[in-house]
Amino acid sequence: MSNDVKLANATSVAAKVIGAIALAAVLVLAGSVRSEAAPITLTYSNPGTSSQFFNFGDYSFSLTFQDVHAGSFDVTVNDLIQTPTALESRFGNFPGYVCVPFANGGSDCVDFEVTAPAPNPDQNVMNTWSGFFDITVAWFEPTDSTFSNTPGDRIRLLHNRGDVQGDGFDTDITIPGSYFSGCEICTASFDDPAIGGTDDNFQSFTVVQAPTAVPEPTTMLLLGSGLIGAIRQRRRRVTPPSSSARTPRA
């Protein structure tokens, strides 16, 4: 192979590498940092769709209704980006909880505010819904190492219900076992960290980490009693026979 051909091949490889790096940089810039909220409105209908996917770039909010009545209606989801300190000031009913930051490169948290028609149990009423809904919040930021789900399913989904007075988060709506820690080498949205919840009322939702559970006093007492019993049993097994014991006759 001539030097000119070798040089041309090397130049081609270098160009491809540079192009790949440039493309990766563009993708990171396009999907990593968002400083302003941008509401998304989608339409639900019957016949049509009872489930929609609200894609905010760095994270997503999917919403599925149990029952969508005849006709159609709009649902708007607004991602209110807040600092952890600002959002956690509303955790009065959940002391020790912290929000999971996955906005703006992992520095801020998100309060998902949902605007939807009021539910109506009467199936004959058009352009509304009834029953329960399921939501799933997923995000790209790899948070599991710093905001772990263990021990004890600590990643939770809190709801600030519209029928409860005040702006504080009042209800834990987490679906048991729904947390997924994500896959850092995967790209599909369903392979990102995610948590699911279910309820029958709208206002706003946020992802949090609960504090490590502290054993109750009764549990501690039982554990202590068990340890003491085990120690005594072990001592009985290793204690040598008393010197005053009778010597067996020949």
PEQUIQUI-V927046 format. One record per residue. RES is the residue in one letter. SS is DSSP state (~ for helix, > for strand, _ for the rest). NEAR is the number of other ideal C-beta (glycine too) atoms within 8 Angstrom. D_LAST is the distance of its C-alpha to the last C-alpha in Angstrom with 1 decimal. Layout:
BEGIN
((RES,SS,NEAR,D_LAST) (RES,SS,NEAR,D_LAST))
END
This chain:
BEGIN
((M,_,3,100.7) (S,_,5,103.4) (N,~,5,102.8) (D,~,6,105.0) (V,~,8,102.9) (K,~,9,99.6) (L,~,8,101.2) (A,~,8,102.3) (N,~,8,98.9) (A,~,8,97.2) (T,~,8,99.8) (S,~,8,99.1) (V,~,8,95.4) (A,~,8,95.9) (A,~,8,98.3) (K,~,8,95.8) (V,~,8,93.0) (I,~,8,95.4) (G,~,8,96.6) (A,~,8,93.0) (I,~,8,92.2) (A,~,8,95.4) (L,~,8,94.6) (A,~,8,91.1) (A,~,8,92.6) (V,~,8,95.1) (L,~,8,92.5) (V,~,8,90.3) (L,~,8,93.4) (A,~,7,94.5) (G,~,8,91.2) (S,_,8,89.2) (V,_,7,91.0) (R,_,10,92.9) (S,_,5,94.0) (E,_,5,96.0) (A,_,7,95.1) (A,_,7,97.0) (P,_,8,96.9) (I,>,9,96.7) (T,>,8,98.2) (L,>,8,97.4) (T,>,11,98.6) (Y,>,15,96.5) (S,>,10,98.2) (N,>,10,97.8) (P,_,3,98.4) (G,_,9,97.5) (T,_,8,94.4) (S,_,10,91.7) (S,>,8,90.0) (Q,>,11,91.3) (F,>,7,90.1) (F,>,11,91.3) (N,>,7,91.1) (F,_,11,91.4) (G,_,7,90.7) (D,_,12,87.5) (Y,>,14,86.1) (S,>,13,86.8) (F,>,12,86.8) (S,>,11,86.6) (L,>,13,87.5) (T,>,10,87.2) (F,>,11,88.4) (Q,>,10,86.9) (D,>,9,90.3) (V,>,10,93.6) (H,_,14,96.6) (A,_,5,99.8) (G,>,9,102.0) (S,>,9,100.9) (F,>,12,100.0) (D,>,9,99.2) (V,>,13,96.1) (T,>,10,96.2) (V,>,14,93.2) (N,>,10,93.7) (D,>,15,91.2) (L,>,10,91.3) (I,>,12,89.8) (Q,>,10,88.4) (T,_,7,86.3) (P,~,11,82.7) (T,~,6,83.5) (A,~,7,86.4) (L,~,13,84.6) (E,~,10,81.4) (S,_,6,83.4) (R,_,9,83.5) (F,_,13,79.8) (G,_,6,79.4) (N,_,6,77.6) (F,_,11,75.1) (P,_,6,73.9) (G,_,6,72.4) (Y,_,13,74.0) (V,>,9,76.0) (C,>,12,78.6) (V,_,11,78.0) (P,_,11,80.9) (F,_,14,82.4) (A,>,14,86.1) (N,~,9,88.1) (G,~,6,85.5) (G,~,8,82.5) (S,_,6,84.0) (D,>,10,85.2) (C,>,15,84.1) (V,>,13,86.0) (D,>,12,86.9) (F,>,13,88.2) (E,>,10,90.9) (V,>,13,91.9) (T,>,8,95.2) (A,_,10,95.4) (P,_,7,97.1) (A,_,5,95.4) (P,_,10,93.3) (N,_,9,94.7) (P,_,5,92.7) (D,_,6,95.9) (Q,_,7,96.0) (N,_,5,99.8) (V,_,8,100.4) (M,_,7,101.4) (N,_,9,100.6) (T,_,12,97.3) (W,>,15,93.6) (S,>,11,90.9) (G,>,9,87.1) (F,>,7,84.9) (F,>,12,85.2) (D,>,11,82.8) (I,>,13,83.3) (T,>,12,81.7) (V,>,14,82.1) (A,>,11,81.6) (W,>,13,82.2) (F,_,9,82.4) (E,_,12,80.8) (P,_,8,77.2) (T,_,12,75.6) (D,_,10,72.1) (S,_,5,70.7) (T,_,5,71.9) (F,_,8,72.0) (S,_,8,68.9) (N,_,8,68.1) (T,_,6,64.4) (P,_,5,62.3) (G,_,7,63.4) (D,_,10,66.9) (R,_,12,68.6) (I,>,13,72.0) (R,>,13,74.1) (L,>,15,77.6) (L,>,15,79.2) (H,>,15,82.3) (N,>,16,85.0) (R,_,10,86.2) (G,_,7,89.9) (D,_,4,89.3) (V,_,8,87.2) (Q,_,2,89.2) (G,_,5,88.9) (D,_,4,88.5) (G,_,9,84.7) (F,_,11,82.3) (D,_,9,80.8) (T,>,10,79.0) (D,>,8,76.3) (I,_,11,77.5) (T,>,13,75.0) (I,_,9,74.1) (P,_,5,70.3) (G,_,5,69.3) (S,_,11,72.9) (Y,_,11,72.5) (F,>,8,73.0) (S,_,6,72.3) (G,_,11,75.1) (C,_,6,75.5) (E,_,5,77.1) (I,_,3,78.4) (C,_,8,79.9) (T,_,3,83.4) (A,_,5,83.7) (S,~,8,83.8) (F,~,6,80.9) (D,~,8,78.6) (D,_,13,79.1) (P,>,14,76.9) (A,>,13,77.6) (I,>,14,76.7) (G,>,12,77.9) (G,>,14,78.7) (T,>,9,80.3) (D,>,10,82.4) (D,_,6,85.6) (N,_,9,87.7) (F,_,6,89.2) (Q,_,9,89.7) (S,>,10,87.7) (F,>,14,84.3) (T,>,14,82.3) (V,>,15,79.1) (V,>,14,76.4) (Q,>,12,72.8) (A,_,11,70.6) (P,_,8,68.3) (T,_,6,64.6) (A,_,7,63.0) (V,_,4,61.0) (P,_,6,57.9) (E,_,6,58.5) (P,~,5,56.6) (T,~,6,54.6) (T,~,8,53.6) (M,~,9,52.5) (L,~,8,50.5) (L,~,8,48.6) (L,~,9,48.1) (G,~,8,46.8) (S,~,8,44.4) (G,~,8,43.1) (L,~,8,42.5) (I,~,8,40.6) (G,~,8,38.4) (A,~,8,37.6) (I,~,8,36.8) (R,~,8,34.4) (Q,~,8,32.7) (R,~,8,32.3) (R,~,8,30.9) (R,~,7,28.2) (R,~,6,27.2) (V,~,6,27.0) (T,_,5,25.6) (P,_,4,22.2) (P,_,4,19.4) (S,_,5,19.9) (S,_,4,18.3) (S,_,3,17.9) (A,_,6,15.4) (R,_,3,12.2) (T,_,4,9.0) (P,_,4,6.5) (R,_,3,3.8) (A,_,2,0.0))
END
